[in-house]
Amino acid sequence: MLVDNVDEYKIYPYYWRILTELPHRKGTPCKILTHEKNNSVRIEFEDGYKVFTSRYHIRRRDKYRNYEVKSEREHSNRRS
């Protein structure tokens, strides 16, 4: 999903980067709601789903980067 609207980028400035937890969410834009102790955060995805997670599971989005999710086959080929 390419960021076409600058307002969307400002509202959801992070994206989910972990494949092992919530693999269907990889690359999905999100925002931080609260910072908790021990480097944990509460985040919200575009569809309203909220989750507590480690701060390391999200990264700041780049306006010009494409965040399409790779297929499971592409990931398995990379590990081989």
mmJSON file of the N, C-alpha and C atoms, coordinates in Angstrom:
{"data_MODEL":{"atom_site":{
"group_PDB":["ATOM","ATOM","ATOM","ATOM","ATOM","ATOM","ATOM","ATOM","ATOM","ATOM","ATOM","ATOM","ATOM","ATOM","ATOM","ATOM","ATOM","ATOM","ATOM","ATOM","ATOM","ATOM","ATOM","ATOM","ATOM","ATOM","ATOM","ATOM","ATOM","ATOM","ATOM","ATOM","ATOM","ATOM","ATOM","ATOM","ATOM","ATOM","ATOM","ATOM","ATOM","ATOM","ATOM","ATOM","ATOM","ATOM","ATOM","ATOM","ATOM","ATOM","ATOM","ATOM","ATOM","ATOM","ATOM","ATOM","ATOM","ATOM","ATOM","ATOM","ATOM","ATOM","ATOM","ATOM","ATOM","ATOM","ATOM","ATOM","ATOM","ATOM","ATOM","ATOM","ATOM","ATOM","ATOM","ATOM","ATOM","ATOM","ATOM","ATOM","ATOM","ATOM","ATOM","ATOM","ATOM","ATOM","ATOM","ATOM","ATOM","ATOM","ATOM","ATOM","ATOM","ATOM","ATOM","ATOM","ATOM","ATOM","ATOM","ATOM","ATOM","ATOM","ATOM","ATOM","ATOM","ATOM","ATOM","ATOM","ATOM","ATOM","ATOM","ATOM","ATOM","ATOM","ATOM","ATOM","ATOM","ATOM","ATOM","ATOM","ATOM","ATOM","ATOM","ATOM","ATOM","ATOM","ATOM","ATOM","ATOM","ATOM","ATOM","ATOM","ATOM","ATOM","ATOM","ATOM","ATOM","ATOM","ATOM","ATOM","ATOM","ATOM","ATOM","ATOM","ATOM","ATOM","ATOM","ATOM","ATOM","ATOM","ATOM","ATOM","ATOM","ATOM","ATOM","ATOM","ATOM","ATOM","ATOM","ATOM","ATOM","ATOM","ATOM","ATOM","ATOM","ATOM","ATOM","ATOM","ATOM","ATOM","ATOM","ATOM","ATOM","ATOM","ATOM","ATOM","ATOM","ATOM","ATOM","ATOM","ATOM","ATOM","ATOM","ATOM","ATOM","ATOM","ATOM","ATOM","ATOM","ATOM","ATOM","ATOM","ATOM","ATOM","ATOM","ATOM","ATOM","ATOM","ATOM","ATOM","ATOM","ATOM","ATOM","ATOM","ATOM","ATOM","ATOM","ATOM","ATOM","ATOM","ATOM","ATOM","ATOM","ATOM","ATOM","ATOM","ATOM","ATOM","ATOM","ATOM","ATOM","ATOM","ATOM","ATOM","ATOM","ATOM","ATOM","ATOM","ATOM","ATOM","ATOM","ATOM","ATOM","ATOM","ATOM","ATOM","ATOM","ATOM","ATOM","ATOM"],
"id":[1,2,3,4,5,6,7,8,9,10,11,12,13,14,15,16,17,18,19,20,21,22,23,24,25,26,27,28,29,30,31,32,33,34,35,36,37,38,39,40,41,42,43,44,45,46,47,48,49,50,51,52,53,54,55,56,57,58,59,60,61,62,63,64,65,66,67,68,69,70,71,72,73,74,75,76,77,78,79,80,81,82,83,84,85,86,87,88,89,90,91,92,93,94,95,96,97,98,99,100,101,102,103,104,105,106,107,108,109,110,111,112,113,114,115,116,117,118,119,120,121,122,123,124,125,126,127,128,129,130,131,132,133,134,135,136,137,138,139,140,141,142,143,144,145,146,147,148,149,150,151,152,153,154,155,156,157,158,159,160,161,162,163,164,165,166,167,168,169,170,171,172,173,174,175,176,177,178,179,180,181,182,183,184,185,186,187,188,189,190,191,192,193,194,195,196,197,198,199,200,201,202,203,204,205,206,207,208,209,210,211,212,213,214,215,216,217,218,219,220,221,222,223,224,225,226,227,228,229,230,231,232,233,234,235,236,237,238,239,240],
"type_symbol":["N","C","C","N","C","C","N","C","C","N","C","C","N","C","C","N","C","C","N","C","C","N","C","C","N","C","C","N","C","C","N","C","C","N","C","C","N","C","C","N","C","C","N","C","C","N","C","C","N","C","C","N","C","C","N","C","C","N","C","C","N","C","C","N","C","C","N","C","C","N","C","C","N","C","C","N","C","C","N","C","C","N","C","C","N","C","C","N","C","C","N","C","C","N","C","C","N","C","C","N","C","C","N","C","C","N","C","C","N","C","C","N","C","C","N","C","C","N","C","C","N","C","C","N","C","C","N","C","C","N","C","C","N","C","C","N","C","C","N","C","C","N","C","C","N","C","C","N","C","C","N","C","C","N","C","C","N","C","C","N","C","C","N","C","C","N","C","C","N","C","C","N","C","C","N","C","C","N","C","C","N","C","C","N","C","C","N","C","C","N","C","C","N","C","C","N","C","C","N","C","C","N","C","C","N","C","C","N","C","C","N","C","C","N","C","C","N","C","C","N","C","C","N","C","C","N","C","C","N","C","C","N","C","C","N","C","C","N","C","C"],
"label_atom_id":["N","CA","C","N","CA","C","N","CA","C","N","CA","C","N","CA","C","N","CA","C","N","CA","C","N","CA","C","N","CA","C","N","CA","C","N","CA","C","N","CA","C","N","CA","C","N","CA","C","N","CA","C","N","CA","C","N","CA","C","N","CA","C","N","CA","C","N","CA","C","N","CA","C","N","CA","C","N","CA","C","N","CA","C","N","CA","C","N","CA","C","N","CA","C","N","CA","C","N","CA","C","N","CA","C","N","CA","C","N","CA","C","N","CA","C","N","CA","C","N","CA","C","N","CA","C","N","CA","C","N","CA","C","N","CA","C","N","CA","C","N","CA","C","N","CA","C","N","CA","C","N","CA","C","N","CA","C","N","CA","C","N","CA","C","N","CA","C","N","CA","C","N","CA","C","N","CA","C","N","CA","C","N","CA","C","N","CA","C","N","CA","C","N","CA","C","N","CA","C","N","CA","C","N","CA","C","N","CA","C","N","CA","C","N","CA","C","N","CA","C","N","CA","C","N","CA","C","N","CA","C","N","CA","C","N","CA","C","N","CA","C","N","CA","C","N","CA","C","N","CA","C","N","CA","C","N","CA","C","N","CA","C","N","CA","C","N","CA","C","N","CA","C","N","CA","C","N","CA","C"],
"label_alt_id":[null,null,null,null,null,null,null,null,null,null,null,null,null,null,null,null,null,null,null,null,null,null,null,null,null,null,null,null,null,null,null,null,null,null,null,null,null,null,null,null,null,null,null,null,null,null,null,null,null,null,null,null,null,null,null,null,null,null,null,null,null,null,null,null,null,null,null,null,null,null,null,null,null,null,null,null,null,null,null,null,null,null,null,null,null,null,null,null,null,null,null,null,null,null,null,null,null,null,null,null,null,null,null,null,null,null,null,null,null,null,null,null,null,null,null,null,null,null,null,null,null,null,null,null,null,null,null,null,null,null,null,null,null,null,null,null,null,null,null,null,null,null,null,null,null,null,null,null,null,null,null,null,null,null,null,null,null,null,null,null,null,null,null,null,null,null,null,null,null,null,null,null,null,null,null,null,null,null,null,null,null,null,null,null,null,null,null,null,null,null,null,null,null,null,null,null,null,null,null,null,null,null,null,null,null,null,null,null,null,null,null,null,null,null,null,null,null,null,null,null,null,null,null,null,null,null,null,null,null,null,null,null,null,null,null,null,null,null,null,null],
"label_comp_id":["MET","MET","MET","LEU","LEU","LEU","VAL","VAL","VAL","ASP","ASP","ASP","ASN","ASN","ASN","VAL","VAL","VAL","ASP","ASP","ASP","GLU","GLU","GLU","TYR","TYR","TYR","LYS","LYS","LYS","ILE","ILE","ILE","TYR","TYR","TYR","PRO","PRO","PRO","TYR","TYR","TYR","TYR","TYR","TYR","TRP","TRP","TRP","ARG","ARG","ARG","ILE","ILE","ILE","LEU","LEU","LEU","THR","THR","THR","GLU","GLU","GLU","LEU","LEU","LEU","PRO","PRO","PRO","HIS","HIS","HIS","ARG","ARG","ARG","LYS","LYS","LYS","GLY","GLY","GLY","THR","THR","THR","PRO","PRO","PRO","CYS","CYS","CYS","LYS","LYS","LYS","ILE","ILE","ILE","LEU","LEU","LEU","THR","THR","THR","HIS","HIS","HIS","GLU","GLU","GLU","LYS","LYS","LYS","ASN","ASN","ASN","ASN","ASN","ASN","SER","SER","SER","VAL","VAL","VAL","ARG","ARG","ARG","ILE","ILE","ILE","GLU","GLU","GLU","PHE","PHE","PHE","GLU","GLU","GLU","ASP","ASP","ASP","GLY","GLY","GLY","TYR","TYR","TYR","LYS","LYS","LYS","VAL","VAL","VAL","PHE","PHE","PHE","THR","THR","THR","SER","SER","SER","ARG","ARG","ARG","TYR","TYR","TYR","HIS","HIS","HIS","ILE","ILE","ILE","ARG","ARG","ARG","ARG","ARG","ARG","ARG","ARG","ARG","ASP","ASP","ASP","LYS","LYS","LYS","TYR","TYR","TYR","ARG","ARG","ARG","ASN","ASN","ASN","TYR","TYR","TYR","GLU","GLU","GLU","VAL","VAL","VAL","LYS","LYS","LYS","SER","SER","SER","GLU","GLU","GLU","ARG","ARG","ARG","GLU","GLU","GLU","HIS","HIS","HIS","SER","SER","SER","ASN","ASN","ASN","ARG","ARG","ARG","ARG","ARG","ARG","SER","SER","SER"],
"label_asym_id":["A","A","A","A","A","A","A","A","A","A","A","A","A","A","A","A","A","A","A","A","A","A","A","A","A","A","A","A","A","A","A","A","A","A","A","A","A","A","A","A","A","A","A","A","A","A","A","A","A","A","A","A","A","A","A","A","A","A","A","A","A","A","A","A","A","A","A","A","A","A","A","A","A","A","A","A","A","A","A","A","A","A","A","A","A","A","A","A","A","A","A","A","A","A","A","A","A","A","A","A","A","A","A","A","A","A","A","A","A","A","A","A","A","A","A","A","A","A","A","A","A","A","A","A","A","A","A","A","A","A","A","A","A","A","A","A","A","A","A","A","A","A","A","A","A","A","A","A","A","A","A","A","A","A","A","A","A","A","A","A","A","A","A","A","A","A","A","A","A","A","A","A","A","A","A","A","A","A","A","A","A","A","A","A","A","A","A","A","A","A","A","A","A","A","A","A","A","A","A","A","A","A","A","A","A","A","A","A","A","A","A","A","A","A","A","A","A","A","A","A","A","A","A","A","A","A","A","A","A","A","A","A","A","A","A","A","A","A","A","A"],
"label_entity_id":["1","1","1","1","1","1","1","1","1","1","1","1","1","1","1","1","1","1","1","1","1","1","1","1","1","1","1","1","1","1","1","1","1","1","1","1","1","1","1","1","1","1","1","1","1","1","1","1","1","1","1","1","1","1","1","1","1","1","1","1","1","1","1","1","1","1","1","1","1","1","1","1","1","1","1","1","1","1","1","1","1","1","1","1","1","1","1","1","1","1","1","1","1","1","1","1","1","1","1","1","1","1","1","1","1","1","1","1","1","1","1","1","1","1","1","1","1","1","1","1","1","1","1","1","1","1","1","1","1","1","1","1","1","1","1","1","1","1","1","1","1","1","1","1","1","1","1","1","1","1","1","1","1","1","1","1","1","1","1","1","1","1","1","1","1","1","1","1","1","1","1","1","1","1","1","1","1","1","1","1","1","1","1","1","1","1","1","1","1","1","1","1","1","1","1","1","1","1","1","1","1","1","1","1","1","1","1","1","1","1","1","1","1","1","1","1","1","1","1","1","1","1","1","1","1","1","1","1","1","1","1","1","1","1","1","1","1","1","1","1"],
"label_seq_id":[1,1,1,2,2,2,3,3,3,4,4,4,5,5,5,6,6,6,7,7,7,8,8,8,9,9,9,10,10,10,11,11,11,12,12,12,13,13,13,14,14,14,15,15,15,16,16,16,17,17,17,18,18,18,19,19,19,20,20,20,21,21,21,22,22,22,23,23,23,24,24,24,25,25,25,26,26,26,27,27,27,28,28,28,29,29,29,30,30,30,31,31,31,32,32,32,33,33,33,34,34,34,35,35,35,36,36,36,37,37,37,38,38,38,39,39,39,40,40,40,41,41,41,42,42,42,43,43,43,44,44,44,45,45,45,46,46,46,47,47,47,48,48,48,49,49,49,50,50,50,51,51,51,52,52,52,53,53,53,54,54,54,55,55,55,56,56,56,57,57,57,58,58,58,59,59,59,60,60,60,61,61,61,62,62,62,63,63,63,64,64,64,65,65,65,66,66,66,67,67,67,68,68,68,69,69,69,70,70,70,71,71,71,72,72,72,73,73,73,74,74,74,75,75,75,76,76,76,77,77,77,78,78,78,79,79,79,80,80,80],
"pdbx_PDB_ins_code":[null,null,null,null,null,null,null,null,null,null,null,null,null,null,null,null,null,null,null,null,null,null,null,null,null,null,null,null,null,null,null,null,null,null,null,null,null,null,null,null,null,null,null,null,null,null,null,null,null,null,null,null,null,null,null,null,null,null,null,null,null,null,null,null,null,null,null,null,null,null,null,null,null,null,null,null,null,null,null,null,null,null,null,null,null,null,null,null,null,null,null,null,null,null,null,null,null,null,null,null,null,null,null,null,null,null,null,null,null,null,null,null,null,null,null,null,null,null,null,null,null,null,null,null,null,null,null,null,null,null,null,null,null,null,null,null,null,null,null,null,null,null,null,null,null,null,null,null,null,null,null,null,null,null,null,null,null,null,null,null,null,null,null,null,null,null,null,null,null,null,null,null,null,null,null,null,null,null,null,null,null,null,null,null,null,null,null,null,null,null,null,null,null,null,null,null,null,null,null,null,null,null,null,null,null,null,null,null,null,null,null,null,null,null,null,null,null,null,null,null,null,null,null,null,null,null,null,null,null,null,null,null,null,null,null,null,null,null,null,null],
"Cartn_x":[0.839,0.0,0.89,0.805,1.631,0.903,1.623,0.999,0.741,-0.548,-0.926,-1.357,-1.86,-2.414,-1.509,-1.007,-0.108,-0.811,-2.103,-2.863,-2.891,-3.046,-3.029,-1.675,-0.607,0.738,0.892,0.313,0.415,-0.429,-1.591,-2.471,-1.905,-1.373,-0.799,0.674,1.545,2.953,3.827,3.253,4.034,3.434,4.166,3.629,4.094,3.292,3.583,4.607,5.713,6.786,7.064,6.364,6.655,5.771,6.379,5.634,5.22,5.968,5.663,4.436,4.168,2.977,2.071,0.822,-0.151,0.374,0.678,1.277,0.412,-0.91,-1.809,-1.761,-1.129,-1.015,0.304,1.224,2.539,2.382,2.993,2.92,1.731,0.851,-0.352,-0.02,-0.46,-0.223,-0.905,-0.256,-0.818,-0.321,-0.898,-0.453,-0.313,0.531,0.739,-0.288,-1.003,-1.976,-1.331,-0.59,0.072,1.419,2.336,3.624,3.52,3.906,3.846,5.261,5.361,6.667,7.297,8.602,9.352,9.259,9.238,9.265,8.058,6.912,5.707,4.805,4.008,3.113,1.75,0.741,-0.571,-0.758,-1.062,-1.209,-2.608,-2.976,-4.254,-3.999,-4.59,-4.491,-5.578,-5.506,-6.469,-7.914,-8.111,-9.468,-9.997,-9.2,-9.649,-9.188,-8.533,-8.036,-6.892,-6.944,-5.929,-5.187,-3.904,-3.085,-1.937,-1.557,-0.345,0.794,1.931,3.058,4.368,5.451,6.761,6.97,7.696,7.999,8.807,9.503,10.321,9.491,8.204,7.362,6.816,7.062,6.601,7.776,7.624,8.639,7.94,8.669,8.128,8.031,6.921,6.706,7.511,7.867,8.489,7.425,7.244,6.179,6.26,7.437,7.623,7.884,7.702,7.988,6.708,6.823,5.693,5.676,4.551,4.457,3.659,3.676,2.917,3.484,2.61,3.009,3.469,4.633,5.125,4.38,4.277,3.586,4.428,3.775,4.48,5.566,5.326,6.306,7.585,7.454,8.625,9.422,8.737,9.43,10.149,9.523,10.155,11.36,11.305,12.448,13.616,13.35,14.409,15.191,14.477,15.106,15.962,15.686,16.428,17.856],
"Cartn_y":[-1.164,0.0,1.235,1.952,3.138,4.323,5.15,6.289,7.385,7.534,8.565,9.839,9.692,10.821,11.149,12.359,12.769,12.734,13.015,12.988,11.582,10.561,9.17,8.849,9.329,9.103,9.732,10.898,11.575,10.881,10.333,9.668,8.319,7.562,6.238,6.236,6.799,6.974,5.731,4.61,3.391,2.245,1.143,-0.062,-1.29,-2.361,-3.623,-4.379,-4.832,-5.44,-6.899,-7.497,-8.856,-9.859,-10.922,-11.965,-13.091,-13.31,-14.421,-14.158,-12.933,-12.566,-11.722,-12.09,-11.414,-11.326,-12.46,-12.426,-11.749,-11.796,-11.14,-9.618,-9.086,-7.639,-7.061,-7.89,-7.4,-6.32,-5.168,-4.047,-3.137,-3.475,-2.682,-1.416,-0.253,0.99,0.988,1.627,1.713,2.981,3.245,4.402,3.976,4.687,4.403,5.168,4.449,5.081,5.455,4.513,4.772,4.068,4.663,4.044,3.478,2.231,1.57,1.3,0.636,0.274,-0.847,-1.028,-2.101,-2.072,-0.897,-0.708,-1.32,-1.359,-1.857,-0.671,-0.879,0.167,-0.444,0.397,-0.012,0.666,-0.131,0.426,0.155,0.951,0.769,0.714,-0.276,-0.4,0.428,0.554,1.362,0.905,-0.402,-0.931,-0.869,-0.291,-0.124,-1.207,-2.255,-3.334,-2.801,-3.08,-2.579,-3.746,-3.543,-4.596,-3.979,-4.662,-4.31,-5.114,-4.496,-5.189,-4.511,-5.111,-4.516,-3.383,-2.403,-1.275,-1.73,-2.855,-3.372,-3.988,-4.205,-4.823,-3.834,-2.561,-1.548,-0.681,-0.088,0.825,2.044,3.154,4.381,4.209,4.676,4.581,5.635,5.297,6.223,6.581,7.842,8.282,7.619,7.318,6.888,5.389,4.636,3.206,2.41,1.304,0.429,-0.633,-0.809,-1.73,-2.986,-3.433,-4.626,-5.838,-6.704,-7.909,-8.956,-9.57,-10.645,-11.922,-12.782,-14.043,-14.953,-15.962,-16.919,-17.636,-17.887,-18.584,-17.767,-16.459,-15.597,-15.583,-15.608,-15.621,-16.937,-18.046,-19.345,-19.498,-18.934,-19.008,-18.207,-17.107,-16.273,-16.979,-17.763,-18.458,-19.64,-20.186,-21.369,-21.065],
"Cartn_z":[0.0,0.0,0.0,-1.041,-1.205,-0.583,0.108,0.792,-0.232,-0.59,-1.558,-0.853,0.345,1.07,2.26,2.31,3.384,4.734,4.757,6.01,6.598,5.749,6.227,6.844,6.245,6.767,8.153,8.357,9.651,10.717,10.334,11.289,11.702,10.753,11.017,10.622,11.469,11.098,11.272,11.731,11.943,11.14,11.035,10.405,11.174,11.122,11.789,10.961,11.578,10.803,11.125,12.085,12.527,11.786,11.291,10.592,11.532,12.613,13.516,14.379,14.732,15.492,14.602,14.537,13.662,12.224,11.581,10.243,9.19,9.361,8.406,8.515,9.571,9.771,9.266,8.799,8.379,7.313,7.561,6.63,6.842,7.778,8.018,8.809,8.352,9.085,10.458,11.421,12.77,13.452,14.62,15.4,16.859,17.594,19.005,19.822,20.679,21.568,22.899,23.497,24.779,24.835,25.586,25.895,27.301,27.465,28.757,29.258,30.405,30.949,30.121,30.321,29.669,28.147,27.57,26.13,25.413,26.061,25.409,25.053,24.025,23.54,23.226,23.262,22.784,21.441,20.417,19.071,18.539,17.543,16.865,15.372,14.707,13.257,12.595,11.287,10.535,10.726,10.912,11.051,12.488,13.415,14.786,15.745,15.255,16.109,16.968,18.283,19.212,19.846,20.141,20.728,21.528,22.633,23.364,22.774,22.543,21.927,22.316,21.923,22.126,21.123,21.509,20.607,19.388,19.53,18.432,17.302,17.532,16.512,15.5,15.716,14.763,14.319,13.165,12.627,12.053,12.009,11.424,9.908,9.35,7.903,7.163,5.951,5.028,3.988,3.718,2.809,1.445,0.976,-0.4,-0.534,0.542,0.504,0.31,-0.392,-0.621,0.476,1.168,2.301,1.974,0.733,0.38,1.098,1.523,2.242,1.24,1.512,0.66,0.989,0.015,0.246,1.135,1.719,2.572,1.784,0.51,-0.331,-0.477,-0.664,-0.791,0.498,1.659,2.938,3.167,2.787,2.99,2.072,0.87,-0.054,0.461,1.156,1.672,2.784,3.587,4.715,4.267,3.098,2.625,2.258],
"occupancy":[1.0,1.0,1.0,1.0,1.0,1.0,1.0,1.0,1.0,1.0,1.0,1.0,1.0,1.0,1.0,1.0,1.0,1.0,1.0,1.0,1.0,1.0,1.0,1.0,1.0,1.0,1.0,1.0,1.0,1.0,1.0,1.0,1.0,1.0,1.0,1.0,1.0,1.0,1.0,1.0,1.0,1.0,1.0,1.0,1.0,1.0,1.0,1.0,1.0,1.0,1.0,1.0,1.0,1.0,1.0,1.0,1.0,1.0,1.0,1.0,1.0,1.0,1.0,1.0,1.0,1.0,1.0,1.0,1.0,1.0,1.0,1.0,1.0,1.0,1.0,1.0,1.0,1.0,1.0,1.0,1.0,1.0,1.0,1.0,1.0,1.0,1.0,1.0,1.0,1.0,1.0,1.0,1.0,1.0,1.0,1.0,1.0,1.0,1.0,1.0,1.0,1.0,1.0,1.0,1.0,1.0,1.0,1.0,1.0,1.0,1.0,1.0,1.0,1.0,1.0,1.0,1.0,1.0,1.0,1.0,1.0,1.0,1.0,1.0,1.0,1.0,1.0,1.0,1.0,1.0,1.0,1.0,1.0,1.0,1.0,1.0,1.0,1.0,1.0,1.0,1.0,1.0,1.0,1.0,1.0,1.0,1.0,1.0,1.0,1.0,1.0,1.0,1.0,1.0,1.0,1.0,1.0,1.0,1.0,1.0,1.0,1.0,1.0,1.0,1.0,1.0,1.0,1.0,1.0,1.0,1.0,1.0,1.0,1.0,1.0,1.0,1.0,1.0,1.0,1.0,1.0,1.0,1.0,1.0,1.0,1.0,1.0,1.0,1.0,1.0,1.0,1.0,1.0,1.0,1.0,1.0,1.0,1.0,1.0,1.0,1.0,1.0,1.0,1.0,1.0,1.0,1.0,1.0,1.0,1.0,1.0,1.0,1.0,1.0,1.0,1.0,1.0,1.0,1.0,1.0,1.0,1.0,1.0,1.0,1.0,1.0,1.0,1.0,1.0,1.0,1.0,1.0,1.0,1.0,1.0,1.0,1.0,1.0,1.0,1.0],
"B_iso_or_equiv":[0.0,0.0,0.0,0.0,0.0,0.0,0.0,0.0,0.0,0.0,0.0,0.0,0.0,0.0,0.0,0.0,0.0,0.0,0.0,0.0,0.0,0.0,0.0,0.0,0.0,0.0,0.0,0.0,0.0,0.0,0.0,0.0,0.0,0.0,0.0,0.0,0.0,0.0,0.0,0.0,0.0,0.0,0.0,0.0,0.0,0.0,0.0,0.0,0.0,0.0,0.0,0.0,0.0,0.0,0.0,0.0,0.0,0.0,0.0,0.0,0.0,0.0,0.0,0.0,0.0,0.0,0.0,0.0,0.0,0.0,0.0,0.0,0.0,0.0,0.0,0.0,0.0,0.0,0.0,0.0,0.0,0.0,0.0,0.0,0.0,0.0,0.0,0.0,0.0,0.0,0.0,0.0,0.0,0.0,0.0,0.0,0.0,0.0,0.0,0.0,0.0,0.0,0.0,0.0,0.0,0.0,0.0,0.0,0.0,0.0,0.0,0.0,0.0,0.0,0.0,0.0,0.0,0.0,0.0,0.0,0.0,0.0,0.0,0.0,0.0,0.0,0.0,0.0,0.0,0.0,0.0,0.0,0.0,0.0,0.0,0.0,0.0,0.0,0.0,0.0,0.0,0.0,0.0,0.0,0.0,0.0,0.0,0.0,0.0,0.0,0.0,0.0,0.0,0.0,0.0,0.0,0.0,0.0,0.0,0.0,0.0,0.0,0.0,0.0,0.0,0.0,0.0,0.0,0.0,0.0,0.0,0.0,0.0,0.0,0.0,0.0,0.0,0.0,0.0,0.0,0.0,0.0,0.0,0.0,0.0,0.0,0.0,0.0,0.0,0.0,0.0,0.0,0.0,0.0,0.0,0.0,0.0,0.0,0.0,0.0,0.0,0.0,0.0,0.0,0.0,0.0,0.0,0.0,0.0,0.0,0.0,0.0,0.0,0.0,0.0,0.0,0.0,0.0,0.0,0.0,0.0,0.0,0.0,0.0,0.0,0.0,0.0,0.0,0.0,0.0,0.0,0.0,0.0,0.0,0.0,0.0,0.0,0.0,0.0,0.0],
"pdbx_formal_charge":[null,null,null,null,null,null,null,null,null,null,null,null,null,null,null,null,null,null,null,null,null,null,null,null,null,null,null,null,null,null,null,null,null,null,null,null,null,null,null,null,null,null,null,null,null,null,null,null,null,null,null,null,null,null,null,null,null,null,null,null,null,null,null,null,null,null,null,null,null,null,null,null,null,null,null,null,null,null,null,null,null,null,null,null,null,null,null,null,null,null,null,null,null,null,null,null,null,null,null,null,null,null,null,null,null,null,null,null,null,null,null,null,null,null,null,null,null,null,null,null,null,null,null,null,null,null,null,null,null,null,null,null,null,null,null,null,null,null,null,null,null,null,null,null,null,null,null,null,null,null,null,null,null,null,null,null,null,null,null,null,null,null,null,null,null,null,null,null,null,null,null,null,null,null,null,null,null,null,null,null,null,null,null,null,null,null,null,null,null,null,null,null,null,null,null,null,null,null,null,null,null,null,null,null,null,null,null,null,null,null,null,null,null,null,null,null,null,null,null,null,null,null,null,null,null,null,null,null,null,null,null,null,null,null,null,null,null,null,null,null],
"auth_seq_id":[1,1,1,2,2,2,3,3,3,4,4,4,5,5,5,6,6,6,7,7,7,8,8,8,9,9,9,10,10,10,11,11,11,12,12,12,13,13,13,14,14,14,15,15,15,16,16,16,17,17,17,18,18,18,19,19,19,20,20,20,21,21,21,22,22,22,23,23,23,24,24,24,25,25,25,26,26,26,27,27,27,28,28,28,29,29,29,30,30,30,31,31,31,32,32,32,33,33,33,34,34,34,35,35,35,36,36,36,37,37,37,38,38,38,39,39,39,40,40,40,41,41,41,42,42,42,43,43,43,44,44,44,45,45,45,46,46,46,47,47,47,48,48,48,49,49,49,50,50,50,51,51,51,52,52,52,53,53,53,54,54,54,55,55,55,56,56,56,57,57,57,58,58,58,59,59,59,60,60,60,61,61,61,62,62,62,63,63,63,64,64,64,65,65,65,66,66,66,67,67,67,68,68,68,69,69,69,70,70,70,71,71,71,72,72,72,73,73,73,74,74,74,75,75,75,76,76,76,77,77,77,78,78,78,79,79,79,80,80,80],
"auth_comp_id":["MET","MET","MET","LEU","LEU","LEU","VAL","VAL","VAL","ASP","ASP","ASP","ASN","ASN","ASN","VAL","VAL","VAL","ASP","ASP","ASP","GLU","GLU","GLU","TYR","TYR","TYR","LYS","LYS","LYS","ILE","ILE","ILE","TYR","TYR","TYR","PRO","PRO","PRO","TYR","TYR","TYR","TYR","TYR","TYR","TRP","TRP","TRP","ARG","ARG","ARG","ILE","ILE","ILE","LEU","LEU","LEU","THR","THR","THR","GLU","GLU","GLU","LEU","LEU","LEU","PRO","PRO","PRO","HIS","HIS","HIS","ARG","ARG","ARG","LYS","LYS","LYS","GLY","GLY","GLY","THR","THR","THR","PRO","PRO","PRO","CYS","CYS","CYS","LYS","LYS","LYS","ILE","ILE","ILE","LEU","LEU","LEU","THR","THR","THR","HIS","HIS","HIS","GLU","GLU","GLU","LYS","LYS","LYS","ASN","ASN","ASN","ASN","ASN","ASN","SER","SER","SER","VAL","VAL","VAL","ARG","ARG","ARG","ILE","ILE","ILE","GLU","GLU","GLU","PHE","PHE","PHE","GLU","GLU","GLU","ASP","ASP","ASP","GLY","GLY","GLY","TYR","TYR","TYR","LYS","LYS","LYS","VAL","VAL","VAL","PHE","PHE","PHE","THR","THR","THR","SER","SER","SER","ARG","ARG","ARG","TYR","TYR","TYR","HIS","HIS","HIS","ILE","ILE","ILE","ARG","ARG","ARG","ARG","ARG","ARG","ARG","ARG","ARG","ASP","ASP","ASP","LYS","LYS","LYS","TYR","TYR","TYR","ARG","ARG","ARG","ASN","ASN","ASN","TYR","TYR","TYR","GLU","GLU","GLU","VAL","VAL","VAL","LYS","LYS","LYS","SER","SER","SER","GLU","GLU","GLU","ARG","ARG","ARG","GLU","GLU","GLU","HIS","HIS","HIS","SER","SER","SER","ASN","ASN","ASN","ARG","ARG","ARG","ARG","ARG","ARG","SER","SER","SER"],
"auth_asym_id":["A","A","A","A","A","A","A","A","A","A","A","A","A","A","A","A","A","A","A","A","A","A","A","A","A","A","A","A","A","A","A","A","A","A","A","A","A","A","A","A","A","A","A","A","A","A","A","A","A","A","A","A","A","A","A","A","A","A","A","A","A","A","A","A","A","A","A","A","A","A","A","A","A","A","A","A","A","A","A","A","A","A","A","A","A","A","A","A","A","A","A","A","A","A","A","A","A","A","A","A","A","A","A","A","A","A","A","A","A","A","A","A","A","A","A","A","A","A","A","A","A","A","A","A","A","A","A","A","A","A","A","A","A","A","A","A","A","A","A","A","A","A","A","A","A","A","A","A","A","A","A","A","A","A","A","A","A","A","A","A","A","A","A","A","A","A","A","A","A","A","A","A","A","A","A","A","A","A","A","A","A","A","A","A","A","A","A","A","A","A","A","A","A","A","A","A","A","A","A","A","A","A","A","A","A","A","A","A","A","A","A","A","A","A","A","A","A","A","A","A","A","A","A","A","A","A","A","A","A","A","A","A","A","A","A","A","A","A","A","A"],
"auth_atom_id":["N","CA","C","N","CA","C","N","CA","C","N","CA","C","N","CA","C","N","CA","C","N","CA","C","N","CA","C","N","CA","C","N","CA","C","N","CA","C","N","CA","C","N","CA","C","N","CA","C","N","CA","C","N","CA","C","N","CA","C","N","CA","C","N","CA","C","N","CA","C","N","CA","C","N","CA","C","N","CA","C","N","CA","C","N","CA","C","N","CA","C","N","CA","C","N","CA","C","N","CA","C","N","CA","C","N","CA","C","N","CA","C","N","CA","C","N","CA","C","N","CA","C","N","CA","C","N","CA","C","N","CA","C","N","CA","C","N","CA","C","N","CA","C","N","CA","C","N","CA","C","N","CA","C","N","CA","C","N","CA","C","N","CA","C","N","CA","C","N","CA","C","N","CA","C","N","CA","C","N","CA","C","N","CA","C","N","CA","C","N","CA","C","N","CA","C","N","CA","C","N","CA","C","N","CA","C","N","CA","C","N","CA","C","N","CA","C","N","CA","C","N","CA","C","N","CA","C","N","CA","C","N","CA","C","N","CA","C","N","CA","C","N","CA","C","N","CA","C","N","CA","C","N","CA","C","N","CA","C","N","CA","C","N","CA","C","N","CA","C","N","CA","C","N","CA","C","N","CA","C"],
"pdbx_PDB_model_num":[1,1,1,1,1,1,1,1,1,1,1,1,1,1,1,1,1,1,1,1,1,1,1,1,1,1,1,1,1,1,1,1,1,1,1,1,1,1,1,1,1,1,1,1,1,1,1,1,1,1,1,1,1,1,1,1,1,1,1,1,1,1,1,1,1,1,1,1,1,1,1,1,1,1,1,1,1,1,1,1,1,1,1,1,1,1,1,1,1,1,1,1,1,1,1,1,1,1,1,1,1,1,1,1,1,1,1,1,1,1,1,1,1,1,1,1,1,1,1,1,1,1,1,1,1,1,1,1,1,1,1,1,1,1,1,1,1,1,1,1,1,1,1,1,1,1,1,1,1,1,1,1,1,1,1,1,1,1,1,1,1,1,1,1,1,1,1,1,1,1,1,1,1,1,1,1,1,1,1,1,1,1,1,1,1,1,1,1,1,1,1,1,1,1,1,1,1,1,1,1,1,1,1,1,1,1,1,1,1,1,1,1,1,1,1,1,1,1,1,1,1,1,1,1,1,1,1,1,1,1,1,1,1,1,1,1,1,1,1,1]
}}}
